[in-house]
Amino acid sequence: MSRSRAFNRSTRFNAKRRRKTLRSVLPGSQDDLRKLEHPIDHSQELIQKVTHREAMTELIEL
């Protein structure tokens, strides 16, 4: 790896670590960090929408 690429990677890594540390210290952004740790899963909601839509189209066709 060239020096500039290694330097850029280390800079990004250090910046990410600093941001994470600052977020843990600030009281308001701890909620944001929790949201990132547990992303919302919308798959069940989407499946229910599709099945409902399919049922409605079947009822309309009859």
N, C-alpha and C positions, 0 to 999 in steps of 0.2 A: 504494500500500500504506500502510496506516495505521502510525502510529509504533509502536503496541504490537505489531502483527503483525511488523513488521520487527525489532523488538527481540527478540521470541520466536525468530524464525528465526535471528538472529545468535547468540543465546545457545545454541540447540541446536547450531549449526554449531561454535561455539567449544568446547562441551562434548565433541562428537564428536572434534574435533581433539585436545583434551587427553587423552581416553581412549586414542586411538590412539597418542599419544606415550608415555603411561605404559605401555601394553602393550608397546611396542617396547623400553622400558628394563628392564622386569621380565623375568628370565630364564625363569620358569615359564610365563608366558602367551604366549610366542612360539609354542609349539605350537598354542595355541588360535587364534592369528592365522593360522597356516598352514592350519588346518582351515577357517576362514572363506574364505580365498582360493581353496581348491580343494574345493568341496562334493562330497560323495560322490554318484555317479550310480548309482541302484538300478534304472534302467530295464531293463537287460539281465537282471538277476535276476528282475524281475517278469515279463518276457516268457517266460523259461524256465519259471517256475512255471505260467503260463497254458497254455503248450504241453504241459507235462507233465500238467497236470490234464485237458486236452482229450483227450490220448492215453489216459489212464486211463479216462475216461468212455467212450471208444469201445471199449476192450477189455472193459469191464464189460457194455456193451450187446450184444456179440457172444456 
